[in-house]
Amino acid sequence: MTSSAPRGLQGAYLLGERASHDELRARLLDVASQLLVTIGPESLSMRRIATEAECSTTVIYTMFGSKEGLAEALYLEGFERFRRRLEAVPPRRDALEHLTALGPAYREAVLDEPGYYALMFERAIPGFVPSERARTLARAALNIVDRVIADCISAGYIVPTQPRKIADAVWAAAQGAISLERAGHLRDSGTYDTVIQAVISRYLVAGVSRA
């Protein structure tokens, strides 16, 4: 009978190897994102990233395949980080309060991750066009907004309609206000908050007050 010990040791080794791989991948993406912000897209060479991350270019090519693959990985990582920030917002017992709380969390995620934001929404890497698969996964990262809007509809706060339609309207409003803020045209979050509240209020059932 074969002992389970080797399997256990092998499993632990594979888990450790996977953790090291994920840690290195995250570090490479962070280095690339920071270079994008501080220097610009011309700095995103495999050699420059390898030097900054203290690894070989072979490792980067193995993980991402090409500069285009790296750009797409950055794009998806940005949306994944946004997803985690929104998912981390503590659920409220009141669905409308929960929806309102997602707005500030989204803005904070943008301001905390400028490199990722620039790639996701501002074409920071000339010529990079995300694949249809990447676009689908990117939008899915924001599905929590759809779910909370669906909860608001079920609770009678929002007029019955497709949650995705409302979520996209809120998203568009948020992007407009954030872009103006990043460009220096808005000095604080006041306008952003007002815009988000106005869009949400547009879909509220008559007589319902915003949370």
TIKOL-453746 format. One record per residue (C-alpha): residue number from 1; residue in three letters; x, y, z. Coordinates in nm, 2 decimals, padded with zeros to 4 digits. Each point is the difference from the previous one (the first is absolute). Layout:
// TIKOL-453746
<r pos="NUM" code="ALA" px="X" py="Y" pz="Z"/>
...
***
This chain:
// TIKOL-453746
<r pos="1" code="MET" px="00.00" py="00.00" pz="00.00"/>
<r pos="2" code="THR" px="00.14" py="00.34" pz="-00.10"/>
<r pos="3" code="SER" px="00.05" py="00.25" pz="00.28"/>
<r pos="4" code="SER" px="-00.19" py="00.33" pz="-00.02"/>
<r pos="5" code="ALA" px="00.30" py="00.19" pz="00.13"/>
<r pos="6" code="PRO" px="00.17" py="00.05" pz="-00.34"/>
<r pos="7" code="ARG" px="-00.33" py="00.12" pz="-00.14"/>
<r pos="8" code="GLY" px="-00.03" py="00.24" pz="00.29"/>
<r pos="9" code="LEU" px="00.35" py="00.13" pz="-00.04"/>
<r pos="10" code="GLN" px="-00.05" py="00.03" pz="-00.37"/>
<r pos="11" code="GLY" px="-00.32" py="00.19" pz="00.05"/>
<r pos="12" code="ALA" px="00.16" py="00.24" pz="00.24"/>
<r pos="13" code="TYR" px="00.29" py="00.05" pz="-00.24"/>
<r pos="14" code="LEU" px="-00.24" py="00.07" pz="-00.29"/>
<r pos="15" code="LEU" px="-00.20" py="00.24" pz="00.22"/>
<r pos="16" code="GLY" px="00.32" py="00.19" pz="00.09"/>
<r pos="17" code="GLU" px="00.11" py="00.01" pz="-00.36"/>
<r pos="18" code="ARG" px="-00.33" py="00.14" pz="-00.11"/>
<r pos="19" code="ALA" px="00.01" py="00.26" pz="00.28"/>
<r pos="20" code="SER" px="00.35" py="00.11" pz="-00.11"/>
<r pos="21" code="HIS" px="-00.12" py="00.01" pz="-00.36"/>
<r pos="22" code="ASP" px="-00.30" py="00.22" pz="00.09"/>
<r pos="23" code="GLU" px="00.21" py="00.23" pz="00.22"/>
<r pos="24" code="LEU" px="00.25" py="00.05" pz="-00.28"/>
<r pos="25" code="ARG" px="-00.27" py="00.06" pz="-00.26"/>
<r pos="26" code="ALA" px="-00.16" py="00.26" pz="00.23"/>
<r pos="27" code="ARG" px="00.34" py="00.17" pz="00.05"/>
<r pos="28" code="LEU" px="00.06" py="00.01" pz="-00.37"/>
<r pos="29" code="LEU" px="-00.34" py="00.16" pz="-00.07"/>
<r pos="30" code="ASP" px="00.05" py="00.25" pz="00.28"/>
<r pos="31" code="VAL" px="00.35" py="00.10" pz="-00.14"/>
<r pos="32" code="ALA" px="-00.15" py="00.04" pz="-00.35"/>
<r pos="33" code="SER" px="-00.29" py="00.20" pz="00.13"/>
<r pos="34" code="GLN" px="00.24" py="00.23" pz="00.20"/>
<r pos="35" code="LEU" px="00.22" py="00.05" pz="-00.31"/>
<r pos="36" code="LEU" px="-00.30" py="00.09" pz="-00.20"/>
<r pos="37" code="VAL" px="-00.10" py="00.28" pz="00.24"/>
<r pos="38" code="THR" px="00.35" py="00.14" pz="00.08"/>
<r pos="39" code="ILE" px="00.17" py="-00.03" pz="-00.34"/>
<r pos="40" code="GLY" px="-00.26" py="-00.09" pz="-00.27"/>
<r pos="41" code="PRO" px="-00.07" py="-00.29" pz="-00.24"/>
<r pos="42" code="GLU" px="00.35" py="00.02" pz="-00.15"/>
<r pos="43" code="SER" px="00.14" py="-00.14" pz="00.32"/>
<r pos="44" code="LEU" px="-00.20" py="-00.33" pz="-00.03"/>
<r pos="45" code="SER" px="00.28" py="-00.20" pz="-00.15"/>
<r pos="46" code="MET" px="00.04" py="-00.36" pz="00.12"/>
<r pos="47" code="ARG" px="00.37" py="00.08" pz="00.09"/>
<r pos="48" code="ARG" px="-00.10" py="00.32" pz="00.20"/>
<r pos="49" code="ILE" px="-00.27" py="-00.19" pz="00.19"/>
<r pos="50" code="ALA" px="00.24" py="-00.29" pz="00.07"/>
<r pos="51" code="THR" px="00.26" py="00.24" pz="00.13"/>
<r pos="52" code="GLU" px="-00.24" py="00.18" pz="00.23"/>
<r pos="53" code="ALA" px="-00.15" py="-00.33" pz="00.13"/>
<r pos="54" code="GLU" px="00.34" py="-00.17" pz="00.03"/>
<r pos="55" code="CYS" px="-00.08" py="-00.30" pz="-00.22"/>
<r pos="56" code="SER" px="00.08" py="-00.13" pz="-00.35"/>
<r pos="57" code="THR" px="-00.18" py="00.10" pz="-00.31"/>
<r pos="58" code="THR" px="-00.05" py="-00.37" pz="-00.06"/>
<r pos="59" code="VAL" px="-00.23" py="-00.01" pz="00.30"/>
<r pos="60" code="ILE" px="-00.21" py="00.29" pz="-00.14"/>
<r pos="61" code="TYR" px="-00.03" py="-00.15" pz="-00.34"/>
<r pos="62" code="THR" px="-00.10" py="-00.34" pz="00.16"/>
<r pos="63" code="MET" px="-00.27" py="00.17" pz="00.20"/>
<r pos="64" code="PHE" px="-00.14" py="00.24" pz="-00.25"/>
<r pos="65" code="GLY" px="00.12" py="-00.11" pz="-00.34"/>
<r pos="66" code="SER" px="00.05" py="00.35" pz="-00.15"/>
<r pos="67" code="LYS" px="-00.03" py="00.37" pz="00.07"/>
<r pos="68" code="GLU" px="-00.36" py="-00.03" pz="-00.12"/>
<r pos="69" code="GLY" px="-00.06" py="-00.29" pz="00.24"/>
<r pos="70" code="LEU" px="00.14" py="00.21" pz="00.28"/>
<r pos="71" code="ALA" px="-00.22" py="00.30" pz="-00.09"/>
<r pos="72" code="GLU" px="-00.31" py="-00.23" pz="00.01"/>
<r pos="73" code="ALA" px="00.11" py="-00.14" pz="00.33"/>
<r pos="74" code="LEU" px="00.02" py="00.35" pz="00.14"/>
<r pos="75" code="TYR" px="-00.34" py="00.08" pz="-00.14"/>
<r pos="76" code="LEU" px="-00.16" py="-00.30" pz="00.17"/>
<r pos="77" code="GLU" px="00.19" py="00.05" pz="00.32"/>
<r pos="78" code="GLY" px="-00.13" py="00.35" pz="00.03"/>
<r pos="79" code="PHE" px="-00.36" py="-00.11" pz="-00.03"/>
<r pos="80" code="GLU" px="00.06" py="-00.28" pz="00.24"/>
<r pos="81" code="ARG" px="00.14" py="00.24" pz="00.26"/>
<r pos="82" code="PHE" px="-00.31" py="00.22" pz="-00.05"/>
<r pos="83" code="ARG" px="-00.22" py="-00.31" pz="00.05"/>
<r pos="84" code="ARG" px="00.17" py="-00.07" pz="00.33"/>
<r pos="85" code="ARG" px="-00.04" py="00.35" pz="00.12"/>
<r pos="86" code="LEU" px="-00.37" py="00.00" pz="-00.08"/>
<r pos="87" code="GLU" px="-00.05" py="-00.34" pz="00.15"/>
<r pos="88" code="ALA" px="00.17" py="00.11" pz="00.32"/>
<r pos="89" code="VAL" px="-00.26" py="00.27" pz="00.07"/>
<r pos="90" code="PRO" px="-00.19" py="-00.13" pz="00.30"/>
<r pos="91" code="PRO" px="-00.35" py="-00.11" pz="-00.10"/>
<r pos="92" code="ARG" px="-00.28" py="00.21" pz="00.14"/>
<r pos="93" code="ARG" px="-00.34" py="-00.13" pz="00.11"/>
<r pos="94" code="ASP" px="-00.15" py="00.26" pz="-00.22"/>
<r pos="95" code="ALA" px="00.07" py="-00.06" pz="-00.37"/>
<r pos="96" code="LEU" px="-00.01" py="00.37" pz="-00.10"/>
<r pos="97" code="GLU" px="00.25" py="00.09" pz="00.27"/>
<r pos="98" code="HIS" px="00.23" py="-00.27" pz="-00.13"/>
<r pos="99" code="LEU" px="-00.03" py="00.13" pz="-00.36"/>
<r pos="100" code="THR" px="00.08" py="00.35" pz="00.12"/>
<r pos="101" code="ALA" px="00.31" py="-00.13" pz="00.19"/>
<r pos="102" code="LEU" px="00.14" py="-00.15" pz="-00.32"/>
<r pos="103" code="GLY" px="00.06" py="00.35" pz="-00.15"/>
<r pos="104" code="PRO" px="00.27" py="00.12" pz="00.23"/>
<r pos="105" code="ALA" px="00.17" py="-00.34" pz="00.00"/>
<r pos="106" code="TYR" px="00.02" py="00.02" pz="-00.38"/>
<r pos="107" code="ARG" px="00.15" py="00.35" pz="00.00"/>
<r pos="108" code="GLU" px="00.26" py="-00.10" pz="00.27"/>
<r pos="109" code="ALA" px="00.10" py="-00.31" pz="-00.21"/>
<r pos="110" code="VAL" px="00.06" py="00.23" pz="-00.30"/>
<r pos="111" code="LEU" px="00.21" py="00.25" pz="00.19"/>
<r pos="112" code="ASP" px="00.20" py="-00.27" pz="00.18"/>
<r pos="113" code="GLU" px="00.08" py="-00.19" pz="-00.33"/>
<r pos="114" code="PRO" px="00.08" py="00.28" pz="-00.25"/>
<r pos="115" code="GLY" px="00.22" py="-00.23" pz="-00.22"/>
<r pos="116" code="TYR" px="-00.27" py="-00.26" pz="-00.04"/>
<r pos="117" code="TYR" px="-00.27" py="00.26" pz="-00.05"/>
<r pos="118" code="ALA" px="00.20" py="00.17" pz="-00.28"/>
<r pos="119" code="LEU" px="00.03" py="-00.33" pz="-00.19"/>
<r pos="120" code="MET" px="-00.36" py="-00.11" pz="00.06"/>
<r pos="121" code="PHE" px="-00.17" py="00.33" pz="-00.10"/>
<r pos="122" code="GLU" px="00.25" py="00.24" pz="-00.15"/>
<r pos="123" code="ARG" px="00.19" py="-00.20" pz="-00.27"/>
<r pos="124" code="ALA" px="00.32" py="00.05" pz="00.19"/>
<r pos="125" code="ILE" px="00.18" py="-00.25" pz="-00.23"/>
<r pos="126" code="PRO" px="-00.03" py="00.12" pz="-00.36"/>
<r pos="127" code="GLY" px="-00.12" py="-00.28" pz="-00.23"/>
<r pos="128" code="PHE" px="-00.12" py="-00.23" pz="00.28"/>
<r pos="129" code="VAL" px="-00.35" py="-00.13" pz="-00.06"/>
<r pos="130" code="PRO" px="-00.14" py="-00.25" pz="00.25"/>
<r pos="131" code="SER" px="-00.14" py="-00.32" pz="-00.15"/>
<r pos="132" code="GLU" px="-00.38" py="-00.06" pz="00.01"/>
<r pos="133" code="ARG" px="00.07" py="-00.26" pz="00.27"/>
<r pos="134" code="ALA" px="00.18" py="00.26" pz="00.21"/>
<r pos="135" code="ARG" px="-00.28" py="00.25" pz="-00.04"/>
<r pos="136" code="THR" px="-00.26" py="-00.26" pz="00.11"/>
<r pos="137" code="LEU" px="00.20" py="-00.09" pz="00.30"/>
<r pos="138" code="ALA" px="00.06" py="00.37" pz="00.08"/>
<r pos="139" code="ARG" px="-00.37" py="00.08" pz="00.00"/>
<r pos="140" code="ALA" px="-00.07" py="-00.31" pz="00.21"/>
<r pos="141" code="ALA" px="00.23" py="00.13" pz="00.27"/>
<r pos="142" code="LEU" px="-00.26" py="00.27" pz="00.07"/>
<r pos="143" code="ASN" px="-00.29" py="-00.24" pz="00.03"/>
<r pos="144" code="ILE" px="-00.04" py="00.08" pz="00.36"/>
<r pos="145" code="VAL" px="-00.16" py="00.33" pz="-00.11"/>
<r pos="146" code="ASP" px="-00.25" py="-00.19" pz="-00.20"/>
<r pos="147" code="ARG" px="-00.08" py="-00.23" pz="00.29"/>
<r pos="148" code="VAL" px="-00.05" py="00.28" pz="00.25"/>
<r pos="149" code="ILE" px="-00.22" py="00.19" pz="-00.25"/>
<r pos="150" code="ALA" px="-00.20" py="-00.32" pz="-00.04"/>
<r pos="151" code="ASP" px="-00.04" py="-00.01" pz="00.38"/>
<r pos="152" code="CYS" px="-00.12" py="00.36" pz="-00.01"/>
<r pos="153" code="ILE" px="-00.26" py="-00.09" pz="-00.26"/>
<r pos="154" code="SER" px="-00.12" py="-00.30" pz="00.21"/>
<r pos="155" code="ALA" px="-00.02" py="00.23" pz="00.30"/>
<r pos="156" code="GLY" px="-00.22" py="00.24" pz="-00.19"/>
<r pos="157" code="TYR" px="00.25" py="00.29" pz="-00.01"/>
<r pos="158" code="ILE" px="00.07" py="00.00" pz="-00.37"/>
<r pos="159" code="VAL" px="-00.25" py="-00.03" pz="-00.29"/>
<r pos="160" code="PRO" px="00.01" py="-00.35" pz="-00.15"/>
<r pos="161" code="THR" px="00.24" py="00.00" pz="-00.30"/>
<r pos="162" code="GLN" px="00.32" py="-00.18" pz="-00.10"/>
<r pos="163" code="PRO" px="00.26" py="00.05" pz="00.28"/>
<r pos="164" code="ARG" px="00.28" py="00.01" pz="-00.26"/>
<r pos="165" code="LYS" px="-00.16" py="00.30" pz="-00.17"/>
<r pos="166" code="ILE" px="00.00" py="00.20" pz="00.33"/>
<r pos="167" code="ALA" px="00.35" py="-00.13" pz="00.10"/>
<r pos="168" code="ASP" px="00.14" py="00.12" pz="-00.33"/>
<r pos="169" code="ALA" px="-00.16" py="00.34" pz="00.04"/>
<r pos="170" code="VAL" px="00.16" py="00.03" pz="00.35"/>
<r pos="171" code="TRP" px="00.33" py="-00.12" pz="-00.13"/>
<r pos="172" code="ALA" px="00.00" py="00.26" pz="-00.28"/>
<r pos="173" code="ALA" px="-00.08" py="00.28" pz="00.24"/>
<r pos="174" code="ALA" px="00.28" py="-00.11" pz="00.23"/>
<r pos="175" code="GLN" px="00.25" py="-00.02" pz="-00.28"/>
<r pos="176" code="GLY" px="-00.09" py="00.35" pz="-00.12"/>
<r pos="177" code="ALA" px="00.04" py="00.16" pz="00.34"/>
<r pos="178" code="ILE" px="00.32" py="-00.19" pz="00.08"/>
<r pos="179" code="SER" px="00.16" py="00.10" pz="-00.33"/>
<r pos="180" code="LEU" px="-00.07" py="00.36" pz="00.08"/>
<r pos="181" code="GLU" px="00.14" py="-00.04" pz="00.35"/>
<r pos="182" code="ARG" px="00.32" py="-00.17" pz="-00.13"/>
<r pos="183" code="ALA" px="00.05" py="00.28" pz="-00.26"/>
<r pos="184" code="GLY" px="-00.01" py="00.26" pz="00.28"/>
<r pos="185" code="HIS" px="-00.34" py="00.15" pz="-00.08"/>
<r pos="186" code="LEU" px="-00.16" py="-00.11" pz="00.33"/>
<r pos="187" code="ARG" px="00.16" py="00.06" pz="00.33"/>
<r pos="188" code="ASP" px="-00.18" py="-00.25" pz="00.22"/>
<r pos="189" code="SER" px="-00.26" py="-00.28" pz="-00.01"/>
<r pos="190" code="GLY" px="-00.30" py="00.23" pz="00.03"/>
<r pos="191" code="THR" px="-00.09" py="00.00" pz="-00.37"/>
<r pos="192" code="TYR" px="00.06" py="-00.38" pz="-00.03"/>
<r pos="193" code="ASP" px="-00.23" py="-00.07" pz="00.29"/>
<r pos="194" code="THR" px="-00.27" py="00.23" pz="-00.15"/>
<r pos="195" code="VAL" px="00.02" py="-00.16" pz="-00.34"/>
<r pos="196" code="ILE" px="-00.03" py="-00.35" pz="00.14"/>
<r pos="197" code="GLN" px="-00.29" py="00.10" pz="00.22"/>
<r pos="198" code="ALA" px="-00.18" py="00.17" pz="-00.29"/>
<r pos="199" code="VAL" px="00.03" py="-00.31" pz="-00.22"/>
<r pos="200" code="ILE" px="-00.13" py="-00.23" pz="00.27"/>
<r pos="201" code="SER" px="-00.28" py="00.23" pz="00.08"/>
<r pos="202" code="ARG" px="-00.11" py="00.00" pz="-00.36"/>
<r pos="203" code="TYR" px="-00.10" py="-00.37" pz="00.04"/>
<r pos="204" code="LEU" px="-00.16" py="00.02" pz="00.34"/>
<r pos="205" code="VAL" px="-00.37" py="-00.09" pz="00.04"/>
<r pos="206" code="ALA" px="-00.21" py="00.32" pz="00.05"/>
<r pos="207" code="GLY" px="00.00" py="00.09" pz="00.37"/>
<r pos="208" code="VAL" px="00.32" py="-00.18" pz="00.09"/>
<r pos="209" code="SER" px="00.27" py="00.21" pz="00.16"/>
<r pos="210" code="ARG" px="00.37" py="-00.08" pz="-00.07"/>
<r pos="211" code="ALA" px="00.16" py="-00.18" pz="00.29"/>
***
